[in-house]
Amino acid sequence: MTSKLVLPTPGKADVEVVIVADPDGHEVCFVGDEGFRDLSKTDPDSEKSLDAAIDKDKSDEWHKKQAARGIQH
């Protein structure tokens, strides 16, 4: 088990977390309510931002080239 950690998220709320290991060795992370709620707010511009990022990265061109070569993803 870790002590309570504060994970900074620049420009947003810092998040308090405690991480424990279960008997199978998996990590379980408990997150403070206040920071989680602040980081979980809906961004009304998220779809526009995502579309702009996709247009900028030109991944659609990459997929078309892959399809032309007979490779499907």
N, CA, C and O of each residue as an XYZ file, in Angstrom:
292
protein
N       0.853     -1.180      0.000
C       0.000      0.000      0.000
C       0.891      1.232      0.000
O       1.928      1.261      0.664
N       0.479      2.253     -0.752
C       1.205      3.517     -0.745
C       0.528      4.469      0.226
O      -0.646      4.304      0.561
N       1.265      5.447      0.665
C       0.659      6.541      1.416
C      -0.153      7.352      0.428
O      -0.042      7.161     -0.783
N      -0.961      8.246      0.940
C      -1.740      9.107      0.049
C      -0.766      9.928     -0.791
O       0.149     10.561     -0.265
N      -0.979      9.905     -2.101
C      -0.172     10.669     -3.047
C      -1.032     11.767     -3.648
O      -2.252     11.636     -3.751
N      -0.389     12.836     -4.037
C      -1.090     13.884     -4.772
C      -0.502     13.902     -6.175
O       0.690     14.150     -6.363
N      -1.353     13.636     -7.150
C      -0.935     13.636     -8.547
C      -1.321     14.972     -9.169
O      -2.506     15.284     -9.288
N      -0.329     15.758     -9.564
C      -0.651     17.050    -10.167
C      -1.158     16.875    -11.598
O      -0.650     16.044    -12.350
N      -2.140     17.650    -11.952
C      -2.625     17.696    -13.331
C      -2.619     19.169    -13.732
O      -3.579     19.888    -13.452
N      -1.549     19.625    -14.383
C      -1.377     21.043    -14.705
C      -2.601     21.659    -15.369
O      -3.143     21.125    -16.336
N      -3.013     22.779    -14.833
C      -4.166     23.489    -15.373
C      -5.489     22.957    -14.869
O      -6.545     23.493    -15.204
N      -5.440     21.897    -14.060
C      -6.666     21.297    -13.522
C      -6.446     20.998    -12.045
O      -5.430     21.386    -11.469
N      -7.389     20.317    -11.448
C      -7.278     19.973    -10.035
C      -6.227     18.893     -9.824
O      -6.080     17.983    -10.640
N      -5.497     19.005     -8.713
C      -4.619     17.907     -8.314
C      -5.501     16.791     -7.762
O      -6.577     17.058     -7.227
N      -5.056     15.557     -7.887
C      -5.865     14.417     -7.471
C      -5.134     13.654     -6.370
O      -3.957     13.319     -6.508
N      -5.846     13.384     -5.277
C      -5.300     12.569     -4.197
C      -5.628     11.111     -4.475
O      -6.770     10.787     -4.801
N      -4.647     10.232     -4.352
C      -4.862      8.811     -4.607
C      -4.155      7.970     -3.553
O      -3.161      8.391     -2.960
N      -4.688      6.779     -3.335
C      -4.040      5.735     -2.543
C      -4.074      4.484     -3.402
O      -5.126      4.122     -3.930
N      -2.933      3.819     -3.548
C      -2.851      2.627     -4.389
C      -2.524      1.436     -3.496
O      -1.576      1.471     -2.712
N      -3.328      0.378     -3.630
C      -3.098     -0.856     -2.873
C      -3.034     -2.029     -3.849
O      -3.561     -1.960     -4.959
N      -2.378     -3.107     -3.415
C      -2.318     -4.326     -4.226
C      -3.299     -5.333     -3.648
O      -3.375     -5.515     -2.432
N      -4.056     -5.993     -4.536
C      -4.958     -7.037     -4.063
C      -4.171     -8.344     -3.954
O      -3.012     -8.397     -4.366
N      -4.779     -9.395     -3.409
C      -4.064    -10.666     -3.222
C      -3.519    -11.273     -4.518
O      -2.587    -12.076     -4.477
N      -4.095    -10.896     -5.672
C      -3.626    -11.420     -6.954
C      -2.534    -10.550     -7.570
O      -2.061    -10.832     -8.671
N      -2.134     -9.491     -6.860
C      -1.084     -8.625     -7.356
C      -1.560     -7.485     -8.241
O      -0.746     -6.730     -8.773
N      -2.873     -7.354     -8.401
C      -3.405     -6.234     -9.184
C      -3.383     -4.983     -8.321
O      -3.541     -5.062     -7.103
N      -3.191     -3.852     -8.935
C      -3.226     -2.594     -8.207
C      -4.623     -2.008     -8.254
O      -5.281     -2.010     -9.295
N      -5.064     -1.508     -7.111
C      -6.357     -0.842     -7.003
C      -6.065      0.587     -6.570
O      -5.358      0.813     -5.587
N      -6.607      1.544     -7.302
C      -6.345      2.949     -7.024
C      -7.626      3.609     -6.522
O      -8.647      3.607     -7.210
N      -7.562      4.172     -5.322
C      -8.668      4.944     -4.771
C      -8.371      6.413     -5.014
O      -7.288      6.902     -4.690
N      -9.345      7.113     -5.591
C      -9.145      8.501     -6.014
C     -10.034      9.407     -5.175
O     -11.205      9.108     -4.939
N      -9.455     10.525     -4.725
C     -10.218     11.499     -3.941
C     -11.381     12.064     -4.734
O     -11.269     12.317     -5.934
N     -12.489     12.255     -4.056
C     -13.735     12.678     -4.696
C     -13.630     14.056     -5.348
O     -14.058     14.230     -6.489
N     -13.076     15.021     -4.649
C     -13.064     16.387     -5.162
C     -12.271     16.500     -6.466
O     -12.771     17.036     -7.455
N     -11.041     15.996     -6.466
C     -10.230     16.054     -7.681
C     -10.838     15.253     -8.815
O     -10.816     15.685     -9.968
N     -11.393     14.065     -8.488
C     -12.008     13.226     -9.514
C     -13.175     13.943    -10.174
O     -13.305     13.943    -11.398
N     -14.024     14.556     -9.351
C     -15.188     15.254     -9.920
C     -14.759     16.424    -10.806
O     -15.367     16.673    -11.847
N     -13.705     17.147    -10.390
C     -13.240     18.260    -11.200
C     -12.698     17.765    -12.542
O     -12.969     18.368    -13.581
N     -11.936     16.673    -12.523
C     -11.357     16.146    -13.757
C     -12.388     15.425    -14.628
O     -12.147     15.198    -15.814
N     -13.528     15.065    -14.048
C     -14.548     14.311    -14.781
C     -15.612     15.200    -15.413
O     -16.566     14.695    -16.006
N     -15.462     16.490    -15.296
C     -16.461     17.388    -15.876
C     -16.498     17.223    -17.393
O     -15.474     16.977    -18.031
N     -17.667     17.359    -17.945
C     -17.845     17.274    -19.386
C     -17.297     18.534    -20.044
O     -17.561     19.648    -19.592
N     -16.547     18.349    -21.094
C     -16.012     19.465    -21.867
C     -16.919     19.659    -23.075
O     -16.953     18.804    -23.961
N     -17.653     20.764    -23.128
C     -18.582     20.953    -24.243
C     -17.896     21.056    -25.601
O     -18.536     20.858    -26.634
N     -16.600     21.366    -25.611
C     -15.866     21.488    -26.870
C     -15.065     20.240    -27.215
O     -14.273     20.254    -28.158
N     -15.263     19.158    -26.458
C     -14.421     17.974    -26.645
C     -14.546     17.364    -28.043
O     -13.541     16.957    -28.625
N     -15.740     17.297    -28.578
C     -15.905     16.688    -29.905
C     -15.195     17.528    -30.971
O     -14.550     16.988    -31.869
N     -15.319     18.849    -30.863
C     -14.647     19.740    -31.808
C     -13.127     19.588    -31.676
O     -12.417     19.546    -32.681
N     -12.632     19.506    -30.442
C     -11.192     19.345    -30.213
C     -10.688     18.017    -30.769
O      -9.617     17.962    -31.373
N     -11.456     16.946    -30.566
C     -11.069     15.632    -31.075
C     -11.031     15.626    -32.598
O     -10.084     15.125    -33.204
N     -12.063     16.183    -33.204
C     -12.094     16.245    -34.676
C     -10.905     17.034    -35.226
O     -10.314     16.643    -36.232
N     -10.556     18.136    -34.575
C      -9.422     18.952    -35.025
C      -8.115     18.169    -34.898
O      -7.259     18.237    -35.780
N      -7.964     17.428    -33.805
C      -6.745     16.633    -33.604
C      -6.638     15.515    -34.633
O      -5.546     15.227    -35.122
N      -7.760     14.885    -34.965
C      -7.767     13.817    -35.973
C      -7.419     14.388    -37.346
O      -6.643     13.795    -38.096
N      -7.999     15.542    -37.666
C      -7.670     16.185    -38.951
C      -6.186     16.537    -39.013
O      -5.549     16.368    -40.053
N      -5.646     17.016    -37.923
C      -4.247     17.440    -37.884
C      -3.282     16.270    -37.994
O      -2.224     16.403    -38.610
N      -3.627     15.113    -37.404
C      -2.677     13.986    -37.423
C      -2.702     13.201    -38.723
O      -1.852     12.338    -38.942
N      -3.661     13.487    -39.582
C      -3.758     12.871    -40.910
C      -3.830     11.341    -40.870
O      -3.379     10.661    -41.791
N      -4.407     10.819    -39.787
C      -4.522      9.367    -39.670
C      -5.440      8.782    -40.742
O      -5.285      7.624    -41.129
N      -6.392      9.577    -41.219
C      -7.273      9.063    -42.275
C      -6.479      8.744    -43.536
O      -6.781      7.777    -44.236
N      -5.461      9.558    -43.827
C      -4.603      9.278    -44.983
C      -3.821      7.977    -44.780
O      -3.677      7.177    -45.705
N      -3.326      7.780    -43.577
C      -2.580      6.559    -43.261
C      -3.467      5.325    -43.448
O      -3.034      4.328    -44.025
N      -4.705      5.394    -42.960
C      -5.626      4.261    -43.099
C      -5.946      3.984    -44.571
O      -6.054      2.828    -44.978
N      -6.095      5.030    -45.352
C      -6.368      4.839    -46.790
C      -5.183      4.153    -47.476
O      -5.376      3.274    -48.317
N      -3.960      4.553    -47.119
C      -2.761      3.925    -47.695
C      -2.676      2.454    -47.297
O      -2.314      1.603    -48.109
N      -3.012      2.163    -46.046
C      -2.968      0.794    -45.570
C      -4.012     -0.040    -46.306
O      -3.737     -1.175    -46.697
N      -5.194      0.507    -46.496
C      -6.256     -0.212    -47.207
C      -5.854     -0.478    -48.650
O      -6.144     -1.540    -49.201
N      -5.181      0.504    -49.261
C      -4.738      0.338    -50.644
C      -3.701     -0.790    -50.752
O      -3.598     -1.442    -51.792
N      -2.948     -1.014    -49.693
C      -1.964     -2.082    -49.677
C      -2.572     -3.408    -49.244
O      -1.878     -4.422    -49.170
N      -3.887     -3.398    -48.955
C      -4.574     -4.632    -48.550
C      -4.466     -4.937    -47.067
O      -4.746     -6.056    -46.638
N      -4.064     -3.954    -46.290
C      -3.943     -4.134    -44.842
C      -5.133     -3.441    -44.174
O      -5.385     -2.256    -44.388
N      -5.845     -4.202    -43.373
C      -6.998     -3.644    -42.671
C      -6.742     -3.595    -41.179
O      -6.168     -4.518    -40.601
N      -7.175     -2.502    -40.562
C      -7.008     -2.325    -39.117
C      -8.335     -2.207    -38.433
O      -8.388     -2.052    -37.213
